[in-house]
Each structure stands twice: as C-alpha cells, then as structure tokens.
C-alpha cells in the first residue's frame, strides 16, 4: 500500500521568494478587484468616472489580472517543482523584480500617459490613438509587457534547464516512455509532468508575444515598418491565450500535491494522466482561433481547427483531474479544512468556467454571444472560482500553524461568503450575456442597469471575502515563514 512520509527541506531564500510572490499576488489581486468594481459601478450608474477613466481601468484590470495570475501560478509551480529538480532561486527572484518593474511601467503608461488600448493592445490601435495618448505612452505600456515577458521567459528557461538536467529530455519529463511503452510505475510525478507542459507552451507563447511587441514598438516610431494586421492579431491572441491558460496549469499543481497529503493517497502518473497532459500540450497551442470565429478574414481552416480543438480541449486535463480528485477523496476520511475545501472548490470552478467557453465555441452561438458579457462570465468563473481559488488554498496550506489546527469561525464565514458571492457575480455576467448586454461598453442602456447593480453588490462581497483570505494570510505570514521549512514533501513509500 502506498503511504506518505515527510522530509524537511529548509531553504530560507526559497521560502522568502515564495512568500514575496504570494504577498505581491495578494496585494495586486485586491487592487485589480477594486478596479473591476469601479467599472461595474460606472456601468450601473452608481458612480461617474467617465468613459476615458473606465477604459484606463479596463486596460489595467485586464493586464493586471493576467499578470498576477501568472505570478501566483508560478509561485505554486516553483514551490513544489523544486522538491523534484534543482531550480535557481536567483532566477526566481529576478522574475519577480522584472515583473514589478513592468507593472510600474504599465501603471505609468495608463495613469500618467492615459493609454487605454486594452490589455490585448491590438494593432494598429496603440499607434492610432487619435490624440488620446502619445506614442511614448503606448511604448511604455508595451515595453512593460515586454519586460514582464522577459522575466517569465527566464523563469521557464531555468525550469527547462532543471527538468532536462534531471530527466534528460522533455519526452521523459512528460512520461512518454511509460505512455507509449511499458508502464513500469516510474513515470515522473504529476508536478514534473505539468511543469514540463507549461514550460513548453509558455516558452513558445512568450517568444511569439515578445516578437509582436518588438515589431509594434518599432512601428510606433518607424511607421514605414509595415505589419500585417491579421498576422499581428493572430500572434497576440496566440500569446495571450497560451499565457492565461498556463496560469491554471501551474496552479493545479497545488491540487496534485496537497490533496494527497490530506488523503494519504498518492496521485499516480498513470497512462491516462500522461496522455491527458500530452494531448493538452498540443491542443493549447492550436486552440486560440476559437476566439476569432467572427473574423471572416482568417483562413477558414484555422477557424475550423479552433472550433474542433475548443471542444476537445475541455476533456483531457479537466476531466482527468476532476475524476482523480473525486477518487482520491472518496472514502479517504479526509479532514476538511480551508486549504482542502478551497482546492476542491477550485476544481468545480474550473469545470464550471469551462462550460460557457464550450458553449461559446459553437459557431452559431458565437455569432450571437461572443461580444456580450457572456465571455467575461466565462473567464471570471474560470479565473476567480478556479485558478484564484487554487492559490487561496495554497496560501492557507502554507500559512497553517500546524496540520491539526482548526479553522477559525472567520475562515469558515469567508469561505462560504467567497463561494456564494463569486457564483452570484459570475452568474450576473452570464445572465447579462444571455440578455445580449454588450461587453466593453462604459455606458449601459437603462434596461441593462439591474444586472449591473446586482453584479456590483456581489463584487463588493467578493472583495470582502478575498480581503479576509488575504488578511488571514498576512496575519499568519510569520508562522508561515517559520513553518515553511516544515511543509511536508510527499514521497510515496511502499509499506
């Protein structure tokens, strides 16, 4: 029977790095939530900040949430992966420094330079502002994204180096010898498999993103340097879709590592698990055209490919992970606490968030729904109730004084408040989309205001519950720093 033993791995530099990542993630997450609330209040006509300020906040909210999801996901991946391979703490810290530098550049471009071309910065909008912002402001925004991208590229290259040093190549890290040959039970652990997949797709995505950002920066000051707008849009959406999808593939490592420690059952890298991650490695690279189904100018084969893969990609990792979590918990006698409850809830959020995307990926539905609040309903469910909830679970796991400590009443209240308010908030988006409420509009019609106001109330509750989570984390961060070296490292042993 497989049991779990524990070993201690004190590393004060790594400990401080992970806690710095989480502290940064928590602070920026709350700020981005406040920006989102201000936008909903503007649409509800409960405040008046004006269209310009609305789109500035929309630009910051989009870029900030994508960036902070990546930083938080990277902290989860790095914390657990370093228990299997030798990673560089200096590169880990350098990524955070570059991230913060890029954030300062982006904030300056928007708040001082008044750039508000959205986080997607679609060509040629940054250079065609009609006097609403300068070329320098656009350059500062795209330069900030480029600096952040360089940091993440360094991080993933270090992960690639460490994985290859330990396993020889990525085929072995993905478990291909066991997947395509005899399963000898020696496949890499789930953390290594997931990290290998994320590294492959994100290195490709980041290189493509850096390429188009560099091209657009040149075009800003040398207009004669022509860029095909269709190519630019394809590159931007490829980079953006790969990068945001990778955030949840990093964060789900917390589920693979923490739930087995609660249930005393190993999460096995069997053939089905390995096949799901290999399939998603390929599909994540080709799925992005499902966001472009209304773009008639794109080659038809690309849209068909995105349509089909959009259906198929729902199955592998999500279904295998969800089923695996149910089986590992079933009759395990698990002792539920905030960490385990949040991680289990996150799998529901991931599954629930994927369904609106699955529906929107149907071409006949996409024509009607894609430019409505249905789509923000999808990715707010996916990120808030899925990815962000995984990170909150990880934070509670690290911050717990000891494994037998009971949750406080305030924690239990915060859990149910968060779960119910996020559901209410995201369902408000989805129902608004069903009623054809347009997305990206600063001003809403009178018929849309009831939905906006309901969403605003739920947004306040989401922020309040998230603030409780973050407050509890900061309050216990001293204990977390003390106990980090005592955090259990799972090792399957045969009894």
N, C-alpha and C positions, 0 to 999 in steps of 0.2 A: 504494500500500500504506500502511496506517495504521501509523505508528511513534509512539513516546512520547518526548517531550522533557521536561525538568525545569526548574523555576524555583524560586528560593529566596524564602521569604516569612517573614522574621524578625518575630516579634511576641512579645516576652517575656511580656506579660500573658497572651496566649492560651496560650503554652507552659506557664506556671506553672499556669494554670487546668486544663488537660487533665491535667497530671501530678498535681495535687491531687485531681481526680476519681478518677483511677486508683488513687492511693495510698489514698484513702478506700474505694474499692470493694474493693481487695485486703484491707485490714485487716478490714472488716466481713464480707466473704465468709468469711474464715477463722474469725471468731468465730461466724458462723451455722453453719458446718460443725461446729464443736465442739459447739454446742447440739444439732444434729441427731444427732451421735454419742452424746451423753449420753442422748438419748431412745431410741435403738436399744439402748444398753447397759441401760437400765431395762427395756425390753421383753424383752431377752434374760435378765434377772435376774442380770446380772453386777455391777450396782450397785443401790443402793436410794436413790432420791431422793424417792419418794413421788408420789402422783397430782397433788397441788397443784403441786409444782415441775415435774412433767412437762408439765402444761398451760400453765404460765407459759412454759416453754422453747418449747413448740409455738407459742404466740402470738408470741413474739419471733422464732422461726425463720421462720415464715410471713411476718410483716410485714417482717422484715429482708431476706429473700431477694428479695421482690418489690421493695422499695425500692432495694436495692443493684443489682439487675439493671437497674432504670430509670436509676440514676445512671451505671452503666458504659455502658449503651447510649447515653445522652445524650452521653457524652464522645466516643464513636466518631462519632456523627452530627455533633456540633458541630465536631469537628476537621476533618472532610472537607467539610462543607457550607460552612464559612467560606472555602473556596477557590473558591466559586462565587457567594456572596452576602455582603453586609456584615452581620455579626452583632455584637451588643453584648457585649463582654467583661464589663461590669458586671452585666448580667442573668445571664450565665453564672455568675459568682461568687456573685451573690445567691441563685441557686437552690441552690448547694452550702451556703451559710450557713443558709438556711431548712431544708434537708434535715437538717443536723447539729442544728439546734435542735429539729426534730421528733423526731429519734432520741433526744435527751436526754429529751424529754417522754415518749416511749413507754417507754424504759428505766425511768424513774422510776415510771410507772404500773404496770409489771409487777413490778419488783424491790422497790420500796418499797410500792406500793399493792396488790400481789398480784392485779392484774387478769389474768384468763386466759380471756377470752371468744373467743379465736382471732382471727386477722387479719381474718376475714370479719365480725366484730362484728355478727352477725345480730340484728335487732330481734325481741323486746324484751330479749334476754339481757343487754346491758350494764346495763340498769336493773333487772333481776330476778336479782340475784346470790345471793339467799337468805343474805345476810350474809357472803359470801366476799370481797367487795371493796366499797368505798364508791362512791357516785355520783361523788365527786371523782376517784377513780382511773380510772373509766370515762371521765369527761370529759377527763382528761389524755391518755388513750390516743387517743380520737377527735380531740381537739384537736391532738395531734401529727400524726396522719394529715392533718388539715386544713391544717396549716402546710406539710407536705411537698407536698401537692397544690397549694397556692397558689404555691410555688416553681416547680413544673413547669408550672403554667399560665402564669406569667410567661415562662418559657423558651420555651414553644411559641408564645405570642403574639408574642414577639420573632422567632422563626423565621418565623411567618406574615407579619409586617411586612417582613422582609428578602426573602422569596420574592416577595411582591406587588410590592415596590419594584423587583425585578429582572425579573420576568416579567409583571407586570400583573395577573394573577389566578391562582387555583389551577387553573383549567381548562388554562391554558397550561403551568403547572408540572407537571401530570400528563401533558402531551403530547397533549391531546385534539385539537388541530389536525392533528397527524400521525397520531393514531389513527383519527379519523373522516374525515379528508380525505387529501390527497396527502402521502405521507411524503417530505419534502424533505431528510431527513437532518439537520435542525436541531432535533430533539426535545431537551428538557432531558436532562442526563446522569443516569444511574441514581441518584446520590446525591440530586439535587434531587427526582426523582420519589418516591423512598422517603421523603424528609423531608416532602414535601407530604402524602403519605398519612398518615404518623404524626401530623403536626400536626392534620389534620382530625379523625381519630378520637380522638386524645387530648384535644383541647380539649373535644369533646363529652363524652367519658367523665369527664374531670376536673370539668366543671360538674355533671354528674349526681351524681358522688361527693361533691362539696362540698355539694350540695343536701341529700342524705340525711344526711350527717354533721351539718350545721347543724340539720336537723329533729330528729335524735336527741339532740343536745346540749340543745335547748330542752325536749324531752320528759323528759330526766333531771331537770330542776329544776321543770318545769311539767307534771306528769303528765296534766293535763287537756287538753294539746295532743295530740290523738289522731293516730296514724299507722296507716295500713292496713299490717299486717304483710306482706301479699303484695306490695304496692307497694314497701315497703322492701326486701324480699328481691330483687325484680326490679332495683331501682336499684343495689343493692350488687353483685349479680352482673354487671350490665351494666358498671359502672365497673371492677370487678376484672378481668373478662375482657378488656376492651379494653386496660386499662393493662398487664397482663402480656404480652399478645400484642404490644403495641407495642415491648416491650423487644427482641425478636428482630428486628423490622423495622428498628429503629435499628442494632442490632449487625451485621446482614448487610451494611450499607454497607461495612464493612471488607473483605468478600469482593469487592464490586464495585470497590473502589478499589485494593486491594493485589494481588490475583491478576493483574490486567492489567499491573501494573508488573513482575511476575516473568516473565510470558509474552511481554511486549511485543506484546500483542494487546488492542485496545480492547473494552470491554464495551458493546455497542451498545444504545441505547434504540429497538429496532425495534417494530413494531406488536404482536407477541406479548408482548413485555416490558411495553409500556404497557398493553395490555389486561389482563394479569395483575394489575398493581397497581391499576388502576381497579376491577376486579372485587372484589379483596380489600378495597378501601376500603369498599365497600358491605357485603360479607359479614361483615367483622369487627364491624360494628355490629349485626348481626342474628343472630349465631351463638350468643350466650350461653345461650339456652334449652336447648341440648343438655346443660347441667349440671343441668337441672331436670326431666328426663324422669320422675323418680319423684314429682314434686309434682303430684298429681292436681288440685289446686285451681287451677293455672294454666290459662288459656284453651287449649283444645285446639289452636287454630290456631298459637299460639306454639310449642308443643312440636313440632308437625309442621314448622314453619319451621326451628326449631333442628336438627331431625333431618336435614332435607334439606340445609341450608346446611353442617351439620357434615361431610357427605360432600363437598360441592362445594368447600369452602374448602381442602381438602387439596391440590387440584390447582394453582391458578394460580401463586402466587409460589414455592412449594416446588419444583414440577416444573420451572418455567421457570428458576429459579436453579440447581437441581441440574444440569439439562441444559446450561445455559450454562457452568457451571464445568467440566463434563466436556469440552465443546467447546473452551473457551479453553485448557485444559491439554493436550489431545490433541496429541501430536507437536509440542509447543511448545519442547521442550528445556529445560523449567523446571528451575531449580536449587533443589532442595528444601532448605529449612531449617526451623527451628522455627516461624517465622511462617506460611510457606506450608503446612506439614504440619498445623498446628493449624487453620488456616482451612478446609482441605479436609476434615479430620476433622469439623469442626463441621457441615458440610452433611450428612454421614452421620448425625450425632447429631440434627439437626433432622428428617431424614426418618424415622429410627428412632423418635424420640419422638412423631411424629405418628401412627404406626400404631396404638399402643394406644388413642389417643383416637378414631381412626377406628372401631376395633372397639367401644369402649365407647359410641360414639354410636349404635350399633344398639340399638333399644329392647329387644328380647328379651334382649340381652346386658347392657344397662344395668341391668335389674331385678335381676340377679344380682351384677354386678361392681362397680357404682358405689360402694358403701360398703365396698369391700375395698381392700387395698394395691395393687391394680392401677392405680388412679388416681394415687397418689403415684409409682408406677413410670413412668407416662406423663410427668408433669411434671418428675420428676427427670432423665429421659433428655433431654427437650426442653430443659431449662434447663442442666443440667450438661454434657452432651455436645454441646449445640447452642449456646445463647446464651453461656454462660460460656466455652466453648472459643473462640468468636469473639473474645471480649475478651482472653483469654490470647494469642491470635495477634496481636492489635493491640498488646498490650504488648510482645511480642517484636519486633514490627516497629519500634516507636518506640525500643526500647532497644538495638537492634543497633548496635554501634560503627560499622560501615560495611557496605555491601551485599555485600562479598566475604568478610566474616568468617565463619569456620567455626563451627559449633556445637560446644560442648564435650561431653565424654562425659556429664557430669552432666545436660545438657539432653536428650540422647537417651534416657538412662535414665528421666528424669522423664516424657518424652513417652509411652513405652511403658507405664510404670507407671500413668500417669493414664488412658490409653485402656483398658487392661485392667481396672483397678480400678473405673472408672466403669461399664463394662459389667457387671462382676460385681455391683456394688452395685445397679444399676437392675434387672438381671435377678432379683436376690433379691426386690425389691419385686414385680415382675411375677409371678414364680412363687408368691409368697405370696398374691397376689390370686387366682391360678388355684386355689389351695388354700382360698380363701374366708377368709383371715385378715383380720379387720376392721380398718379404719383408724380412727385417732384413739382407740385404746384404749391406756391406760397399762399395764394388766396384761394379759398374754397367757396363753393356755392352754398347758399343757405340750407339746401337740402342735405348737405354733407356734414353740417356742423354737429348734429347729435353724435355721430360716430367719432368725430374728432374729440369731443368733450368727454365721452366715455373713455376713449384711449388715453386722454390726458390724466384722468383720475387714476387709471391703472398704472400709468407711467410713474406717477408720484409714489405709489405703493411699491413698485419695482425698485425704485431708487432707495426708498426707506429700508426695505428688506436687504438690499445689497449693501447699504451702509452699515447695517447691523452685522452682516457677514464680515465685511472689511474691518469694522471696528473691533470685532472679536479677534480677528487675525492680528491686528496691530497690538491689541491689549496683551495677547499671548506670545508676541514675537520673541520676547526674551526667553520664554520657556521653549519656544520653537528652536531658537538658536542653541539652547542648552541640550535639547533632545535630538537635534538633527543627526548628530553622530550616532545616536542610539536607534534611529529609524531602522526597522527590520529590513534585511535584504533577503529576499526569497531564494531558497535553494531547495530544489526537490531532492529528497533523500529516500532511499528505499529502506523501509522498516521490516 
